[in-house]
Amino acid sequence: MRLNRKGMSYVMTAVLILLFSMLLSLILSYASLMTIIETTREDTQRVLDSFCTQKSISIYQSIKRGSNQMSIGNFTNEYLLNLTKELGLENSGNLLYHGGENGNIVYKIDNPLTANLQNNTLILTTEYTLVIPITFADYDLADVEIPISITSALTLK
């Protein structure tokens, strides 16, 4: 008995198109993740630099008035307020998150801040974990966790 092989080239073409589409989808997903990571890092660096400048000015003014006090707790709360306002994040407990247009979470940040004043240098460091949910057809498949550390320093003169 002889098999009819006239339609076999269509199957191979469909398989190749499907594989190419899957590969393209993976590449675009990776590019999207890298864009979120870099944008978040750059925006956080910008907010931290601005906050470092503001705090250096307030420390300098307090030194001019005769008191050299630096309250770390106030720094953290003010920094989180600036970060939330500047980046348009929502606050939920100790998590900051960015929601998409349809209400899904695009990424989450846990964002502690440490501040030091040593040798007339104000050093602000924020270390956070960026959590990006991977979804397919509105189902959460996994969470990608990326630890990020950013430091901003300004020498007081």
Secondary structure, 3 states (H helix, E strand, C coil): CCCCCCCHHHHHHHHHHHHHHHHHHHHHHHHHHHHHHHHHHHHHHHHHHHHHHHHHHHHHHHHHHCCCCCCHHHHHHHHHHHHHHHHCCEEECCEEEEECCCCCEEEEEECCEEEEEECCEEEEEEEEEEEEEEEECCEEEEEEEEEEEEEEEEECC
